[in-house]
Amino acid sequence: MRDPDPRHEIVQASQILFANGVVDAFGHVSQRNPDHPQTFHMSRSKAPALVSLEDVLEVDLGGEPLCEPGARLFLERFIHTEIYRRHPDVNAVVHSHAVAVLPFTVVASVPLRPVSHMCGFLRGLKAPFDIAKCAGDGSDLLIRSPELGRALAEHLDEAKVALMRGHGFTTVGGSIQEAVFNAVYTQFNARVLLDALRLGTPHYLSAAEAQACETTTLTQASRAWDLWVRQYTSWMSQDS
């Protein structure tokens, strides 16, 4: 169930990500403008659950708002600008600090590998992006410049998810539905894997299984989105 105004999908995605625990007061989602691919839609700097249609702005690949100069944007908007610049097939980006994923960004000996059939998109996941290699050992770990955003976009390469040491993770997709699905299920896989590791040695998906699972689930992402949007609409009607 698609909305003709892509700004609505930023509001919906923000609510969905909050409801699923992927974001809290922090984190953000964007979507490339389908009519002008060199721009994207993103909310002003605001807790995702509080985002309204009026908060969604069109931003250029320099990280500047087009219709509201001086608007307060996210410090880490350069995650989005540089991924869109380097990866023309990416149409949506989610950035999260989800607690379940953080352990896998700081313990190099335990990689986040797919263990569930819903999470084949995690195949090819690299070791966490270490900002210290670009910014030295005195940074605040935030992607607050185009140069750091470019380094993260290069690290992402062809993967759908980039872990970020001591920080969180970023997911991408060919649509906002896919990027949100990947974000929700990255956290899901992390939780399952953490539980499995307490029991013993997990049986991970093989590379071929992961690819087959990704192919299948990609065709089903809209089912999850439609459910989440209905839940979102219910929450909004209850609040009004």
N, C-alpha and C positions, 0 to 999 in steps of 0.2 A: 504494500500500500504506500505509494510514493506521493509526496506533496509537490505540487508544481513550483513552489517557492523553495529553493534549496536552503534558505535561511532557517526555515522551520525544522529542517533535518538537523541543524546544529543544536537547536533547542532540544529536540527529541533525543539526540545522541547524548547530550550533556546530562539529561535526566536519567537516561538508561544506564549510562556509565556510573552515575552516582548510586542508583538503586541497586546495581550489581556489585557495589563496593570497589569498583576499579579506580574511582576518583573520590576525593573527599572535598576539603576546602581547596585543594590544589589538583592540578592536572587540567588538560584541555584537549579539545578535538577541533579539527578543521576539515574543510572540504574544498577541493579545487572548484573554481567557478566554471560550470559547464559551458557558459557562453563566452568567457574570457579566460582561457587556460593559464594566462600569466598572472592571474590573481586568484585569491581564495577567500572563503568566508570563515570567520572565526569570531568568537565573542570577545568583547573587551575583557580586561583582567578582572575576573569575578569568579566566585565559587560556582562550579558547574550547576549545582542544583538551583541556583538563583538566576540563571540565565533566562532572559526573555527575548522575544523577537527584536526588540529595540536595541538590545545589546550586541546583536550580530552585525559585524562590519565587514566590508570588503577590503582586503589588504593586498598590497602588491608584493612582488618577490624581493623587494628591499626591506619588507617588514613595516611599511608605512600604510596607515589607513587612508583610503581614497576620498571618502566623503565627510570625514570628521577629523581634520588635522588636529594633532595634539591629544587625541583620545588615548587613554591609558590602556596599553596592550600588555600581554604577557611578556615577561622578561625573556622567556624561552621560545618566543615566536620563531626564532631562527632555526629551531628544529624543523619547523614546517616549511619555511621559505627555501631552505637548502635541499630538503628532500624533494620538494616539488621541482626545484630547478634541475636537480641531477637525475630524477627518475620520472620521465614523462608519463609512464604507465601508472603511476600512483595518483589516485584522486582523493584520498582521504588519509588523515594521520591522527593517531591518538597518542597522547603522552600520559603516563601514569606512574604513581609512586606506590602501587599496591604492595602491602606488607608481605603477602604470601610469596611474591616474586623476589623481594629484596635479598633473601638469603642466597639465592642463586647468582646474584651480582657480586657477591663478596667472597664466596667459597669456590675457588677455581677448580678444585678437585671433584666437585659434584656438578656437572653440567645440567642445564635444564633441557632434557630430551623428551620427545613425545612418548607418553605411555597410554594415552587414551585415543580411541578412534576419532574423537572430535578434534584432535589437536595435531593432525598431520602437518599443518602449516608450519609447525615448529621445526621441521626438518631443515638442516643446513644452518641452524642457529650458531652463530660464532661465540667465542669467548666474550665476556662483557667489554663494552667500550670503556677504556680507561682514559678519562679526560686529562690525567696528569701527564700523559705522553704528549699532549698538545699544549696544555696550559701551565705545566709545572705542578709542584706539590703544594701550592698555596691558593688554589682556586676554591670557589664555593661549590664546585661540581655542576654549576648551572651552564646551560648552553646559551650564553648571553651575547654572542657575536656571530656574524656570518661565517667567520673563520672556523669557529667551533662547530657550528651547524654543518659546515661543509665536511669537516672531519667525520662527524657522525653519519652523514649521508653516504660518504664513501665506505665507512665501516659497515653500514647496512647492506650495501651491495645488492644482491638479488634476493636476500632474505625478506621475510614478512615481519620479523620482530628483531629489534636490537635491544639487548640488555645494556644497562648503564651502571657502572660500578658505584655502589653506595648511593644510588639515586633512584633507579626505577627502570622503566622500559618504554619503548616506543614501538607502536605497531602501524602498519600501513595496509592499504587495500585498494583495489580497483574501484571501489565504491565505499561510501560511508557505512553501508551495511556490513561489508566485509571487514573494514578496519575495526568497527565496534565488536563484531563477532570475534575477531582475532584477539582483541584486548580482553574481552570477557573470558575467553577460553584459554588464554595464556595464564591468567590467574587460576582458572579451574585446574589446568594441568599441573601448575606449581603446587596446589593444595594436595592433589592426588599423589604426586611424587613425594612430597614431604611425608605423607602418611605411609606410603609404600616403603620408604627408606627406614622407617621405624620398625617395620616387620622383617625386612631382609633386603635381598638384592632384587631390584625391580627387573621385570622383563620388558624392555623397551620395544617400541615399534621398529621394525627393520626399515631401511631406507625405502624399499619398494612398498612396504605397507604404508609408510607415512605419505608417500606420494599418492598412492591410490586413495587413502583416506582424505587427503586434502582435496583431490579432484571431486570426490563425492560430496563432502561437506560444503564445498564452495557453491554447489548448486542448491543448497538448502539454507544458506545464510538468511535469505529473505523470510523464511518461516520464523526464525528466531526474532528477526526485526519486527515483523508484523505483530507477534505476541507482545514484545516489549513496548511497541508503540501503543497498543491497546491498553496495557498497564499504565503507561505514561498518561494517556488521555483520561483514564479513570482517576489517577492521582490529581490531575489538574481540575477535574470536575468536582472532586471532593473538597479541594481547597477554595473553590470559587463560591 
